[in-house]
Amino acid sequence: MGLLSYKIIDVFFQGLYYALMLRVLLSWIPHNPDSSLIKFIHQITDPLLRPFQNIVPSWRIGIDLAPLFAFFAIGIVRRLLLQLLF
């Protein structure tokens, strides 16, 4: 696999990271949940967050730690995938 494949995978994971960051920032400010952009961000990030939300429910500690775990998982998967392929 070449440099182009490496870049495509890297850009994909950067996109996930930025979508997750945007989701976190949106949780702090009022927004229209019916907006097509907001719905798109939720469609991308929900599958990343849901497994971690099931492990540590936010109602127990008052803070949703799922994004923190998701950022960590994205970094690990990205690193492993790139090391295995390149």
Phi, psi and omega in degrees: 000145186258189181297324180298316178298318178301313181296320180298313179297317180297317179295322178301312181291326175296321177298318177298317180299312181293323177296318179294319177297318178297320178299317179297313180297321179294333180290344181266345183236152176294140179207166179273109183291347180270358178296141181296326178294317179296317179298320179297316179298319178294322179296324180285318188270337180303314179297334178283324186273325188305315180299323181283329177292330177285332180284311182236090179298136184292336182292340181285325183243353177084357179228137177274108180271358182304317179299323179298314178294322180294318176301316180298315181295319178300317179297318180293313181297318178300311182298314181297316182297315181291325178291323180289324184272334187234000000 
